[in-house]
Amino acid sequence: MPLDPALRHQIEQDALTAEWQAERLAACDDAMALLREIADLDRDDGGDVILGVDADGHNDLLSRIVSFLATHDQ
């Protein structure tokens, strides 16, 4: 016996919602990991985080933040 079209639609919508929620939870986990790294960075006398760069002027943490935002900005 085939599924009722309304029930089929609801099942499809529930699956899409679950997928979206899983993606958002994974993004939150990634964001928390980046924030923990920032919290662990050295601070100056005023309490501001010191972001160091390598000889070429790159900062891995900032690059990962930019990449994270580009990936998860919706």
C-alpha positions as a Markdown table, in Angstrom:
| # | Residue | x | y | z |
|---|---|---|---|---|
| 1 | Met | 0.0 | 0.0 | 0.0 |
| 2 | Pro | 1.5 | 3.3 | -1.0 |
| 3 | Leu | 2.1 | 6.1 | 1.5 |
| 4 | Asp | -0.3 | 8.9 | 1.7 |
| 5 | Pro | 1.2 | 11.9 | -0.2 |
| 6 | Ala | 0.9 | 14.2 | 2.9 |
| 7 | Leu | 2.7 | 11.6 | 5.1 |
| 8 | Arg | 5.4 | 11.1 | 2.5 |
| 9 | His | 5.9 | 14.9 | 2.3 |
| 10 | Gln | 6.1 | 15.1 | 6.2 |
| 11 | Ile | 8.7 | 12.3 | 6.3 |
| 12 | Glu | 10.8 | 14.1 | 3.6 |
| 13 | Gln | 10.6 | 17.4 | 5.5 |
| 14 | Asp | 11.5 | 15.7 | 8.8 |
| 15 | Ala | 14.6 | 14.1 | 7.1 |
| 16 | Leu | 15.7 | 17.5 | 5.7 |
| 17 | Thr | 15.2 | 19.2 | 9.1 |
| 18 | Ala | 17.2 | 16.5 | 10.8 |
| 19 | Glu | 20.0 | 16.9 | 8.3 |
| 20 | Trp | 20.0 | 20.7 | 8.7 |
| 21 | Gln | 20.1 | 20.4 | 12.5 |
| 22 | Ala | 23.0 | 18.0 | 12.4 |
| 23 | Glu | 24.9 | 20.4 | 10.1 |
| 24 | Arg | 24.2 | 23.3 | 12.5 |
| 25 | Leu | 25.3 | 21.3 | 15.5 |
| 26 | Ala | 28.5 | 20.4 | 13.8 |
| 27 | Ala | 29.1 | 24.1 | 13.0 |
| 28 | Cys | 28.5 | 25.0 | 16.6 |
| 29 | Asp | 31.0 | 22.4 | 17.7 |
| 30 | Asp | 33.6 | 23.8 | 15.3 |
| 31 | Ala | 32.9 | 27.4 | 16.5 |
| 32 | Met | 33.3 | 26.3 | 20.1 |
| 33 | Ala | 36.7 | 24.7 | 19.2 |
| 34 | Leu | 37.9 | 28.0 | 17.6 |
| 35 | Leu | 36.6 | 30.0 | 20.6 |
| 36 | Arg | 38.5 | 27.7 | 23.0 |
| 37 | Glu | 41.7 | 28.3 | 21.1 |
| 38 | Ile | 41.1 | 32.1 | 21.2 |
| 39 | Ala | 40.5 | 31.9 | 25.0 |
| 40 | Asp | 43.8 | 30.1 | 25.4 |
| 41 | Leu | 45.9 | 32.7 | 23.5 |
| 42 | Asp | 48.2 | 35.1 | 25.3 |
| 43 | Arg | 46.9 | 38.5 | 26.4 |
| 44 | Asp | 48.5 | 41.9 | 26.8 |
| 45 | Asp | 48.3 | 44.0 | 30.0 |
| 46 | Gly | 44.9 | 45.3 | 28.9 |
| 47 | Gly | 43.5 | 41.8 | 28.5 |
| 48 | Asp | 43.4 | 42.0 | 24.7 |
| 49 | Val | 44.3 | 38.8 | 22.8 |
| 50 | Ile | 47.7 | 38.9 | 21.1 |
| 51 | Leu | 47.4 | 37.4 | 17.6 |
| 52 | Gly | 50.9 | 36.6 | 16.3 |
| 53 | Val | 51.8 | 36.0 | 12.7 |
| 54 | Asp | 54.5 | 34.0 | 11.0 |
| 55 | Ala | 57.3 | 35.6 | 8.9 |
| 56 | Asp | 55.0 | 35.8 | 5.9 |
| 57 | Gly | 52.3 | 37.7 | 7.9 |
| 58 | His | 49.9 | 34.7 | 8.1 |
| 59 | Asn | 48.0 | 33.6 | 11.1 |
| 60 | Asp | 46.6 | 30.1 | 11.0 |
| 61 | Leu | 43.9 | 30.8 | 13.5 |
| 62 | Leu | 42.5 | 33.8 | 11.6 |
| 63 | Ser | 42.7 | 31.8 | 8.4 |
| 64 | Arg | 40.6 | 29.0 | 10.0 |
| 65 | Ile | 38.1 | 31.5 | 11.3 |
| 66 | Val | 37.7 | 33.1 | 7.9 |
| 67 | Ser | 37.3 | 29.6 | 6.3 |
| 68 | Phe | 34.8 | 28.7 | 9.0 |
| 69 | Leu | 32.7 | 31.8 | 8.4 |
| 70 | Ala | 32.8 | 31.3 | 4.6 |
| 71 | Thr | 31.6 | 27.8 | 5.0 |
| 72 | His | 28.9 | 28.3 | 7.5 |
| 73 | Asp | 27.6 | 31.8 | 6.7 |
| 74 | Gln | 24.0 | 31.2 | 5.8 |
